[in-house]
Amino acid sequence: MLTVEKLVEMLGLGVIELAEGDREITGGYAGDLLSWVMGRANAGDAWVTIMTNMNVAAVAQLTDVACVVFAEGVTPDKEAVDKAKLHGINLLGSPKGVFELCGEIASCMKACSCEAAHEEASAYSEGTEERN
């Protein structure tokens, strides 16, 4: 399982606001047109964007994304950070480009998925051995 805290650790992301570090990341979305993001981002997504105004926090709250990752070294406005703190929204940052970040987030999700599958298989094997 990939959590926001684990993503921060794996990619060396900067933490702007970490309200729910244990929140699970279940997908990803990249976009800057807020009305488009509202209709397409899913709960649990890591949303990668370069938009920095307070409306980002509103859209993040509405869509229930796991975190917002600001790409290309942009930093959110003070109003966006304040709103994120008020509503428990995770805000992260990176100097990397959107394309690179999306690829890395997808790789992290795959790695954590494989790790979870391996742990599940190991637990199953141990249970089978005990019955024999």
VEXKOLZA-5046 format. One record per atom (N, C-alpha, C): x, y, z; atom name; chain. Coordinates in nm, 3 decimals, always signed. Layout:
<pts>
+---------+---------+---------+------+-------+
!      px !      py !      pz ! name ! chain !
+---------+---------+---------+------+-------+
!       X !       Y !       Z !   CA !     A !
...
+---------+---------+---------+------+-------+
</pts>
This chain:
<pts>
+---------+---------+---------+------+-------+
!      px !      py !      pz ! name ! chain !
+---------+---------+---------+------+-------+
!  +0.085 !  -0.117 !  +0.000 !    N !     A !
!  +0.000 !  +0.000 !  +0.000 !   CA !     A !
!  +0.090 !  +0.124 !  +0.000 !    C !     A !
!  +0.060 !  +0.215 !  -0.088 !    N !     A !
!  +0.135 !  +0.340 !  -0.096 !   CA !     A !
!  +0.060 !  +0.449 !  -0.020 !    C !     A !
!  +0.125 !  +0.503 !  +0.081 !    N !     A !
!  +0.067 !  +0.614 !  +0.156 !   CA !     A !
!  +0.136 !  +0.744 !  +0.114 !    C !     A !
!  +0.078 !  +0.854 !  +0.154 !    N !     A !
!  +0.136 !  +0.985 !  +0.123 !   CA !     A !
!  +0.275 !  +0.995 !  +0.185 !    C !     A !
!  +0.291 !  +0.953 !  +0.310 !    N !     A !
!  +0.422 !  +0.957 !  +0.376 !   CA !     A !
!  +0.524 !  +0.874 !  +0.302 !    C !     A !
!  +0.484 !  +0.757 !  +0.256 !    N !     A !
!  +0.575 !  +0.669 !  +0.184 !   CA !     A !
!  +0.615 !  +0.732 !  +0.051 !    C !     A !
!  +0.521 !  +0.798 !  -0.016 !    N !     A !
!  +0.552 !  +0.866 !  -0.142 !   CA !     A !
!  +0.654 !  +0.977 !  -0.118 !    C !     A !
!  +0.635 !  +1.053 !  -0.011 !    N !     A !
!  +0.730 !  +1.159 !  +0.025 !   CA !     A !
!  +0.870 !  +1.100 !  +0.041 !    C !     A !
!  +0.876 !  +0.990 !  +0.113 !    N !     A !
!  +1.005 !  +0.924 !  +0.139 !   CA !     A !
!  +1.067 !  +0.869 !  +0.011 !    C !     A !
!  +0.989 !  +0.802 !  -0.071 !    N !     A !
!  +1.041 !  +0.738 !  -0.191 !   CA !     A !
!  +1.090 !  +0.839 !  -0.295 !    C !     A !
!  +1.020 !  +0.951 !  -0.307 !    N !     A !
!  +1.055 !  +1.049 !  -0.411 !   CA !     A !
!  +1.128 !  +1.172 !  -0.357 !    C !     A !
!  +1.145 !  +1.179 !  -0.226 !    N !     A !
!  +1.211 !  +1.295 !  -0.169 !   CA !     A !
!  +1.133 !  +1.424 !  -0.190 !    C !     A !
!  +1.002 !  +1.415 !  -0.180 !    N !     A !
!  +0.917 !  +1.532 !  -0.203 !   CA !     A !
!  +0.924 !  +1.628 !  -0.084 !    C !     A !
!  +0.904 !  +1.754 !  -0.112 !    N !     A !
!  +0.896 !  +1.853 !  -0.006 !   CA !     A !
!  +0.757 !  +1.851 !  +0.054 !    C !     A !
!  +0.750 !  +1.866 !  +0.184 !    N !     A !
!  +0.621 !  +1.869 !  +0.253 !   CA !     A !
!  +0.582 !  +2.014 !  +0.280 !    C !     A !
!  +0.468 !  +2.053 !  +0.228 !    N !     A !
!  +0.413 !  +2.185 !  +0.253 !   CA !     A !
!  +0.310 !  +2.177 !  +0.365 !    C !     A !
!  +0.227 !  +2.075 !  +0.358 !    N !     A !
!  +0.127 !  +2.046 !  +0.463 !   CA !     A !
!  +0.103 !  +1.895 !  +0.461 !    C !     A !
!  +0.117 !  +1.832 !  +0.577 !    N !     A !
!  +0.096 !  +1.687 !  +0.587 !   CA !     A !
!  -0.007 !  +1.662 !  +0.696 !    C !     A !
!  -0.132 !  +1.669 !  +0.656 !    N !     A !
!  -0.243 !  +1.653 !  +0.750 !   CA !     A !
!  -0.276 !  +1.506 !  +0.775 !    C !     A !
!  -0.268 !  +1.426 !  +0.669 !    N !     A !
!  -0.302 !  +1.283 !  +0.677 !   CA !     A !
!  -0.195 !  +1.202 !  +0.604 !    C !     A !
!  -0.080 !  +1.189 !  +0.666 !    N !     A !
!  +0.030 !  +1.118 !  +0.603 !   CA !     A !
!  +0.003 !  +0.973 !  +0.577 !    C !     A !
!  -0.086 !  +0.913 !  +0.654 !    N !     A !
!  -0.117 !  +0.771 !  +0.637 !   CA !     A !
!  -0.226 !  +0.746 !  +0.533 !    C !     A !
!  -0.268 !  +0.851 !  +0.465 !    N !     A !
!  -0.371 !  +0.838 !  +0.361 !   CA !     A !
!  -0.318 !  +0.755 !  +0.246 !    C !     A !
!  -0.395 !  +0.658 !  +0.201 !    N !     A !
!  -0.355 !  +0.570 !  +0.091 !   CA !     A !
!  -0.372 !  +0.640 !  -0.044 !    C !     A !
!  -0.274 !  +0.622 !  -0.129 !    N !     A !
!  -0.281 !  +0.672 !  -0.267 !   CA !     A !
!  -0.324 !  +0.554 !  -0.354 !    C !     A !
!  -0.437 !  +0.570 !  -0.422 !    N !     A !
!  -0.493 !  +0.461 !  -0.502 !   CA !     A !
!  -0.489 !  +0.487 !  -0.652 !    C !     A !
!  -0.444 !  +0.606 !  -0.691 !    N !     A !
!  -0.437 !  +0.640 !  -0.833 !   CA !     A !
!  -0.367 !  +0.773 !  -0.849 !    C !     A !
!  -0.371 !  +0.825 !  -0.969 !    N !     A !
!  -0.307 !  +0.952 !  -0.994 !   CA !     A !
!  -0.380 !  +1.032 !  -1.099 !    C !     A !
!  -0.361 !  +1.162 !  -1.095 !    N !     A !
!  -0.421 !  +1.250 !  -1.195 !   CA !     A !
!  -0.329 !  +1.371 !  -1.212 !    C !     A !
!  -0.313 !  +1.417 !  -1.335 !    N !     A !
!  -0.235 !  +1.537 !  -1.364 !   CA !     A !
!  -0.322 !  +1.632 !  -1.443 !    C !     A !
!  -0.330 !  +1.755 !  -1.397 !    N !     A !
!  -0.409 !  +1.854 !  -1.469 !   CA !     A !
!  -0.408 !  +1.987 !  -1.399 !    C !     A !
!  -0.431 !  +2.091 !  -1.479 !    N !     A !
!  -0.429 !  +2.227 !  -1.427 !   CA !     A !
!  -0.560 !  +2.302 !  -1.448 !    C !     A !
!  -0.644 !  +2.254 !  -1.534 !    N !     A !
!  -0.774 !  +2.316 !  -1.557 !   CA !     A !
!  -0.868 !  +2.265 !  -1.448 !    C !     A !
!  -0.895 !  +2.348 !  -1.349 !    N !     A !
!  -0.962 !  +2.302 !  -1.227 !   CA !     A !
!  -1.099 !  +2.241 !  -1.254 !    C !     A !
!  -1.175 !  +2.297 !  -1.346 !    N !     A !
!  -1.306 !  +2.240 !  -1.376 !   CA !     A !
!  -1.292 !  +2.100 !  -1.436 !    C !     A !
!  -1.186 !  +2.077 !  -1.507 !    N !     A !
!  -1.158 !  +1.946 !  -1.567 !   CA !     A !
!  -1.119 !  +1.847 !  -1.456 !    C !     A !
!  -1.035 !  +1.891 !  -1.366 !    N !     A !
!  -0.991 !  +1.807 !  -1.253 !   CA !     A !
!  -1.110 !  +1.768 !  -1.167 !    C !     A !
!  -1.201 !  +1.863 !  -1.142 !    N !     A !
!  -1.319 !  +1.833 !  -1.059 !   CA !     A !
!  -1.400 !  +1.717 !  -1.115 !    C !     A !
!  -1.407 !  +1.706 !  -1.246 !    N !     A !
!  -1.487 !  +1.601 !  -1.307 !   CA !     A !
!  -1.414 !  +1.471 !  -1.332 !    C !     A !
!  -1.281 !  +1.471 !  -1.313 !    N !     A !
!  -1.204 !  +1.353 !  -1.352 !   CA !     A !
!  -1.114 !  +1.293 !  -1.245 !    C !     A !
!  -1.067 !  +1.373 !  -1.152 !    N !     A !
!  -0.983 !  +1.318 !  -1.044 !   CA !     A !
!  -1.069 !  +1.234 !  -0.952 !    C !     A !
!  -1.011 !  +1.130 !  -0.899 !    N !     A !
!  -1.084 !  +1.039 !  -0.811 !   CA !     A !
!  -1.035 !  +1.049 !  -0.668 !    C !     A !
!  -1.120 !  +1.012 !  -0.576 !    N !     A !
!  -1.080 !  +1.004 !  -0.435 !   CA !     A !
!  -0.960 !  +0.911 !  -0.426 !    C !     A !
!  -0.861 !  +0.952 !  -0.350 !    N !     A !
!  -0.741 !  +0.871 !  -0.332 !   CA !     A !
!  -0.630 !  +0.898 !  -0.431 !    C !     A !
!  -0.656 !  +0.981 !  -0.531 !    N !     A !
!  -0.552 !  +1.012 !  -0.630 !   CA !     A !
!  -0.443 !  +1.101 !  -0.572 !    C !     A !
!  -0.324 !  +1.091 !  -0.629 !    N !     A !
!  -0.219 !  +1.190 !  -0.609 !   CA !     A !
!  -0.236 !  +1.285 !  -0.728 !    C !     A !
!  -0.272 !  +1.407 !  -0.702 !    N !     A !
!  -0.299 !  +1.505 !  -0.808 !   CA !     A !
!  -0.174 !  +1.589 !  -0.829 !    C !     A !
!  -0.119 !  +1.585 !  -0.950 !    N !     A !
!  +0.000 !  +1.661 !  -0.986 !   CA !     A !
!  -0.044 !  +1.784 !  -1.065 !    C !     A !
!  +0.003 !  +1.902 !  -1.024 !    N !     A !
!  -0.040 !  +2.026 !  -1.087 !   CA !     A !
!  +0.067 !  +2.134 !  -1.074 !    C !     A !
!  +0.050 !  +2.241 !  -1.153 !    N !     A !
!  +0.133 !  +2.361 !  -1.137 !   CA !     A !
!  +0.046 !  +2.479 !  -1.094 !    C !     A !
!  -0.083 !  +2.456 !  -1.075 !    N !     A !
!  -0.173 !  +2.562 !  -1.025 !   CA !     A !
!  -0.144 !  +2.584 !  -0.877 !    C !     A !
!  -0.146 !  +2.710 !  -0.835 !    N !     A !
!  -0.104 !  +2.739 !  -0.698 !   CA !     A !
!  -0.203 !  +2.821 !  -0.617 !    C !     A !
!  -0.317 !  +2.857 !  -0.673 !    N !     A !
!  -0.408 !  +2.944 !  -0.599 !   CA !     A !
!  -0.496 !  +2.864 !  -0.503 !    C !     A !
!  -0.573 !  +2.936 !  -0.421 !    N !     A !
!  -0.651 !  +2.870 !  -0.317 !   CA !     A !
!  -0.760 !  +2.778 !  -0.372 !    C !     A !
!  -0.796 !  +2.794 !  -0.498 !    N !     A !
!  -0.896 !  +2.706 !  -0.557 !   CA !     A !
!  -0.846 !  +2.562 !  -0.569 !    C !     A !
!  -0.714 !  +2.543 !  -0.569 !    N !     A !
!  -0.658 !  +2.408 !  -0.570 !   CA !     A !
!  -0.703 !  +2.333 !  -0.445 !    C !     A !
!  -0.697 !  +2.399 !  -0.331 !    N !     A !
!  -0.740 !  +2.335 !  -0.206 !   CA !     A !
!  -0.889 !  +2.302 !  -0.211 !    C !     A !
!  -0.968 !  +2.390 !  -0.269 !    N !     A !
!  -1.112 !  +2.365 !  -0.280 !   CA !     A !
!  -1.140 !  +2.243 !  -0.368 !    C !     A !
!  -1.069 !  +2.234 !  -0.481 !    N !     A !
!  -1.088 !  +2.119 !  -0.571 !   CA !     A !
!  -1.037 !  +1.991 !  -0.505 !    C !     A !
!  -0.925 !  +2.000 !  -0.434 !    N !     A !
!  -0.872 !  +1.883 !  -0.364 !   CA !     A !
!  -0.972 !  +1.832 !  -0.260 !    C !     A !
!  -1.035 !  +1.923 !  -0.191 !    N !     A !
!  -1.135 !  +1.885 !  -0.092 !   CA !     A !
!  -1.257 !  +1.822 !  -0.160 !    C !     A !
!  -1.303 !  +1.884 !  -0.267 !    N !     A !
!  -1.420 !  +1.836 !  -0.339 !   CA !     A !
!  -1.398 !  +1.696 !  -0.396 !    C !     A !
!  -1.281 !  +1.672 !  -0.452 !    N !     A !
!  -1.253 !  +1.543 !  -0.516 !   CA !     A !
!  -1.199 !  +1.439 !  -0.418 !    C !     A !
!  -1.160 !  +1.483 !  -0.298 !    N !     A !
!  -1.107 !  +1.395 !  -0.195 !   CA !     A !
!  -0.980 !  +1.323 !  -0.239 !    C !     A !
!  -0.892 !  +1.395 !  -0.312 !    N !     A !
!  -0.765 !  +1.336 !  -0.351 !   CA !     A !
!  -0.680 !  +1.311 !  -0.226 !    C !     A !
!  -0.589 !  +1.217 !  -0.235 !    N !     A !
!  -0.503 !  +1.185 !  -0.120 !   CA !     A !
!  -0.401 !  +1.295 !  -0.095 !    C !     A !
!  -0.356 !  +1.358 !  -0.204 !    N !     A !
!  -0.258 !  +1.466 !  -0.190 !   CA !     A !
!  -0.252 !  +1.547 !  -0.319 !    C !     A !
!  -0.200 !  +1.667 !  -0.305 !    N !     A !
!  -0.170 !  +1.753 !  -0.419 !   CA !     A !
!  -0.018 !  +1.764 !  -0.425 !    C !     A !
!  +0.038 !  +1.737 !  -0.543 !    N !     A !
!  +0.183 !  +1.748 !  -0.562 !   CA !     A !
!  +0.207 !  +1.864 !  -0.658 !    C !     A !
!  +0.268 !  +1.969 !  -0.608 !    N !     A !
!  +0.301 !  +2.084 !  -0.692 !   CA !     A !
!  +0.432 !  +2.055 !  -0.764 !    C !     A !
!  +0.428 !  +2.058 !  -0.897 !    N !     A !
!  +0.543 !  +2.024 !  -0.980 !   CA !     A !
!  +0.619 !  +2.149 !  -1.022 !    C !     A !
!  +0.736 !  +2.125 !  -1.081 !    N !     A !
!  +0.817 !  +2.229 !  -1.144 !   CA !     A !
!  +0.860 !  +2.341 !  -1.050 !    C !     A !
!  +0.866 !  +2.310 !  -0.921 !    N !     A !
!  +0.914 !  +2.407 !  -0.823 !   CA !     A !
!  +0.817 !  +2.517 !  -0.785 !    C !     A !
!  +0.691 !  +2.506 !  -0.830 !    N !     A !
!  +0.594 !  +2.610 !  -0.791 !   CA !     A !
!  +0.554 !  +2.591 !  -0.646 !    C !     A !
!  +0.516 !  +2.698 !  -0.581 !    N !     A !
!  +0.470 !  +2.691 !  -0.443 !   CA !     A !
!  +0.330 !  +2.751 !  -0.434 !    C !     A !
!  +0.245 !  +2.692 !  -0.355 !    N !     A !
!  +0.108 !  +2.742 !  -0.344 !   CA !     A !
!  +0.101 !  +2.876 !  -0.271 !    C !     A !
!  -0.002 !  +2.952 !  -0.304 !    N !     A !
!  -0.029 !  +3.077 !  -0.235 !   CA !     A !
!  -0.056 !  +3.049 !  -0.087 !    C !     A !
!  -0.034 !  +3.149 !  -0.004 !    N !     A !
!  -0.060 !  +3.137 !  +0.140 !   CA !     A !
!  -0.205 !  +3.097 !  +0.165 !    C !     A !
!  -0.297 !  +3.153 !  +0.087 !    N !     A !
!  -0.439 !  +3.121 !  +0.105 !   CA !     A !
!  -0.466 !  +2.974 !  +0.077 !    C !     A !
!  -0.396 !  +2.918 !  -0.021 !    N !     A !
!  -0.413 !  +2.776 !  -0.053 !   CA !     A !
!  -0.363 !  +2.689 !  +0.062 !    C !     A !
!  -0.250 !  +2.725 !  +0.119 !    N !     A !
!  -0.194 !  +2.649 !  +0.231 !   CA !     A !
!  -0.286 !  +2.660 !  +0.353 !    C !     A !
!  -0.334 !  +2.780 !  +0.379 !    N !     A !
!  -0.425 !  +2.798 !  +0.493 !   CA !     A !
!  -0.551 !  +2.715 !  +0.478 !    C !     A !
!  -0.606 !  +2.713 !  +0.356 !    N !     A !
!  -0.728 !  +2.635 !  +0.330 !   CA !     A !
!  -0.700 !  +2.485 !  +0.343 !    C !     A !
!  -0.582 !  +2.444 !  +0.296 !    N !     A !
!  -0.544 !  +2.303 !  +0.307 !   CA !     A !
!  -0.533 !  +2.261 !  +0.454 !    C !     A !
!  -0.472 !  +2.347 !  +0.535 !    N !     A !
!  -0.460 !  +2.318 !  +0.678 !   CA !     A !
!  -0.597 !  +2.307 !  +0.743 !    C !     A !
!  -0.685 !  +2.396 !  +0.706 !    N !     A !
!  -0.820 !  +2.398 !  +0.761 !   CA !     A !
!  -0.898 !  +2.271 !  +0.729 !    C !     A !
!  -0.876 !  +2.217 !  +0.609 !    N !     A !
!  -0.954 !  +2.102 !  +0.562 !   CA !     A !
!  -0.877 !  +1.970 !  +0.560 !    C !     A !
!  -0.756 !  +1.969 !  +0.615 !    N !     A !
!  -0.680 !  +1.844 !  +0.624 !   CA !     A !
!  -0.633 !  +1.789 !  +0.492 !    C !     A !
!  -0.583 !  +1.875 !  +0.405 !    N !     A !
!  -0.538 !  +1.834 !  +0.272 !   CA !     A !
!  -0.386 !  +1.827 !  +0.270 !    C !     A !
!  -0.332 !  +1.718 !  +0.218 !    N !     A !
!  -0.188 !  +1.700 !  +0.206 !   CA !     A !
!  -0.136 !  +1.777 !  +0.085 !    C !     A !
!  -0.036 !  +1.863 !  +0.107 !    N !     A !
!  +0.028 !  +1.938 !  +0.000 !   CA !     A !
!  +0.176 !  +1.905 !  -0.003 !    C !     A !
!  +0.224 !  +1.867 !  -0.121 !    N !     A !
!  +0.364 !  +1.830 !  -0.140 !   CA !     A !
!  +0.421 !  +1.910 !  -0.255 !    C !     A !
!  +0.553 !  +1.914 !  -0.266 !    N !     A !
!  +0.615 !  +1.989 !  -0.375 !   CA !     A !
!  +0.738 !  +1.920 !  -0.429 !    C !     A !
!  +0.771 !  +1.953 !  -0.555 !    N !     A !
!  +0.889 !  +1.897 !  -0.620 !   CA !     A !
!  +0.937 !  +1.991 !  -0.729 !    C !     A !
!  +1.067 !  +1.995 !  -0.752 !    N !     A !
!  +1.120 !  +2.072 !  -0.865 !   CA !     A !
!  +1.104 !  +1.998 !  -0.998 !    C !     A !
!  +1.068 !  +1.872 !  -0.993 !    N !     A !
!  +1.057 !  +1.790 !  -1.115 !   CA !     A !
!  +0.937 !  +1.831 !  -1.199 !    C !     A !
!  +0.943 !  +1.800 !  -1.327 !    N !     A !
!  +0.834 !  +1.827 !  -1.419 !   CA !     A !
!  +0.717 !  +1.732 !  -1.398 !    C !     A !
!  +0.603 !  +1.770 !  -1.451 !    N !     A !
!  +0.480 !  +1.692 !  -1.435 !   CA !     A !
!  +0.496 !  +1.551 !  -1.491 !    C !     A !
!  +0.550 !  +1.539 !  -1.611 !    N !     A !
!  +0.565 !  +1.409 !  -1.676 !   CA !     A !
!  +0.653 !  +1.316 !  -1.593 !    C !     A !
!  +0.766 !  +1.367 !  -1.549 !    N !     A !
!  +0.858 !  +1.287 !  -1.469 !   CA !     A !
!  +0.794 !  +1.244 !  -1.338 !    C !     A !
!  +0.726 !  +1.337 !  -1.270 !    N !     A !
!  +0.660 !  +1.303 !  -1.144 !   CA !     A !
!  +0.553 !  +1.196 !  -1.162 !    C !     A !
!  +0.474 !  +1.209 !  -1.266 !    N !     A !
!  +0.368 !  +1.109 !  -1.289 !   CA !     A !
!  +0.428 !  +0.970 !  -1.310 !    C !     A !
!  +0.535 !  +0.963 !  -1.386 !    N !     A !
!  +0.602 !  +0.835 !  -1.407 !   CA !     A !
!  +0.656 !  +0.777 !  -1.278 !    C !     A !
!  +0.715 !  +0.863 !  -1.196 !    N !     A !
!  +0.770 !  +0.817 !  -1.069 !   CA !     A !
!  +0.661 !  +0.774 !  -0.971 !    C !     A !
!  +0.551 !  +0.847 !  -0.968 !    N !     A !
!  +0.439 !  +0.808 !  -0.881 !   CA !     A !
!  +0.383 !  +0.673 !  -0.925 !    C !     A !
!  +0.368 !  +0.654 !  -1.056 !    N !     A !
!  +0.319 !  +0.526 !  -1.107 !   CA !     A !
!  +0.414 !  +0.413 !  -1.069 !    C !     A !
!  +0.544 !  +0.437 !  -1.078 !    N !     A !
!  +0.643 !  +0.336 !  -1.040 !   CA !     A !
!  +0.634 !  +0.303 !  -0.891 !    C !     A !
!  +0.614 !  +0.404 !  -0.809 !    N !     A !
!  +0.599 !  +0.382 !  -0.665 !   CA !     A !
!  +0.475 !  +0.297 !  -0.636 !    C !     A !
!  +0.367 !  +0.328 !  -0.705 !    N !     A !
!  +0.243 !  +0.251 !  -0.684 !   CA !     A !
!  +0.265 !  +0.105 !  -0.723 !    C !     A !
!  +0.333 !  +0.085 !  -0.836 !    N !     A !
!  +0.358 !  -0.052 !  -0.882 !   CA !     A !
!  +0.448 !  -0.126 !  -0.783 !    C !     A !
!  +0.554 !  -0.059 !  -0.737 !    N !     A !
!  +0.646 !  -0.121 !  -0.642 !   CA !     A !
!  +0.573 !  -0.160 !  -0.513 !    C !     A !
!  +0.489 !  -0.072 !  -0.463 !    N !     A !
!  +0.417 !  -0.101 !  -0.340 !   CA !     A !
!  +0.313 !  -0.210 !  -0.361 !    C !     A !
!  +0.254 !  -0.214 !  -0.479 !    N !     A !
!  +0.157 !  -0.318 !  -0.512 !   CA !     A !
!  +0.225 !  -0.454 !  -0.518 !    C !     A !
!  +0.344 !  -0.458 !  -0.578 !    N !     A !
!  +0.420 !  -0.582 !  -0.587 !   CA !     A !
!  +0.465 !  -0.627 !  -0.448 !    C !     A !
!  +0.507 !  -0.531 !  -0.367 !    N !     A !
!  +0.549 !  -0.560 !  -0.230 !   CA !     A !
!  +0.433 !  -0.619 !  -0.150 !    C !     A !
!  +0.315 !  -0.562 !  -0.165 !    N !     A !
!  +0.197 !  -0.612 !  -0.094 !   CA !     A !
!  +0.160 !  -0.752 !  -0.140 !    C !     A !
!  +0.169 !  -0.776 !  -0.271 !    N !     A !
!  +0.137 !  -0.908 !  -0.326 !   CA !     A !
!  +0.237 !  -1.012 !  -0.274 !    C !     A !
!  +0.364 !  -0.973 !  -0.266 !    N !     A !
!  +0.467 !  -1.064 !  -0.215 !   CA !     A !
!  +0.440 !  -1.098 !  -0.069 !    C !     A !
!  +0.405 !  -0.998 !  +0.011 !    N !     A !
!  +0.375 !  -1.021 !  +0.152 !   CA !     A !
!  +0.254 !  -1.112 !  +0.168 !    C !     A !
!  +0.154 !  -1.092 !  +0.083 !    N !     A !
!  +0.034 !  -1.175 !  +0.088 !   CA !     A !
!  +0.068 !  -1.320 !  +0.052 !    C !     A !
!  +0.150 !  -1.337 !  -0.052 !    N !     A !
!  +0.190 !  -1.471 !  -0.094 !   CA !     A !
!  +0.273 !  -1.539 !  +0.015 !    C !     A !
!  +0.360 !  -1.465 !  +0.080 !    N !     A !
!  +0.442 !  -1.520 !  +0.188 !   CA !     A !
!  +0.354 !  -1.565 !  +0.304 !    C !     A !
!  +0.256 !  -1.483 !  +0.338 !    N !     A !
!  +0.165 !  -1.518 !  +0.447 !   CA !     A !
!  +0.085 !  -1.643 !  +0.412 !    C !     A !
!  +0.043 !  -1.655 !  +0.286 !    N !     A !
!  -0.031 !  -1.772 !  +0.241 !   CA !     A !
!  +0.057 !  -1.896 !  +0.250 !    C !     A !
!  +0.184 !  -1.883 !  +0.204 !    N !     A !
!  +0.276 !  -1.995 !  +0.208 !   CA !     A !
!  +0.300 !  -2.042 !  +0.350 !    C !     A !
!  +0.318 !  -1.949 !  +0.441 !    N !     A !
!  +0.340 !  -1.983 !  +0.581 !   CA !     A !
!  +0.218 !  -2.056 !  +0.638 !    C !     A !
!  +0.100 !  -2.013 !  +0.602 !    N !     A !
!  -0.023 !  -2.078 !  +0.648 !   CA !     A !
!  -0.036 !  -2.219 !  +0.594 !    C !     A !
!  +0.006 !  -2.240 !  +0.469 !    N !     A !
!  +0.000 !  -2.371 !  +0.405 !   CA !     A !
!  +0.099 !  -2.466 !  +0.471 !    C !     A !
!  +0.219 !  -2.416 !  +0.500 !    N !     A !
!  +0.321 !  -2.500 !  +0.565 !   CA !     A !
!  +0.276 !  -2.544 !  +0.703 !    C !     A !
!  +0.208 !  -2.458 !  +0.775 !    N !     A !
!  +0.164 !  -2.493 !  +0.910 !   CA !     A !
!  +0.058 !  -2.603 !  +0.907 !    C !     A !
!  -0.021 !  -2.608 !  +0.800 !    N !     A !
!  -0.126 !  -2.710 !  +0.792 !   CA !     A !
!  -0.070 !  -2.845 !  +0.750 !    C !     A !
!  +0.049 !  -2.848 !  +0.692 !    N !     A !
!  +0.108 !  -2.976 !  +0.644 !   CA !     A !
!  +0.181 !  -3.049 !  +0.751 !    C !     A !
+---------+---------+---------+------+-------+
</pts>
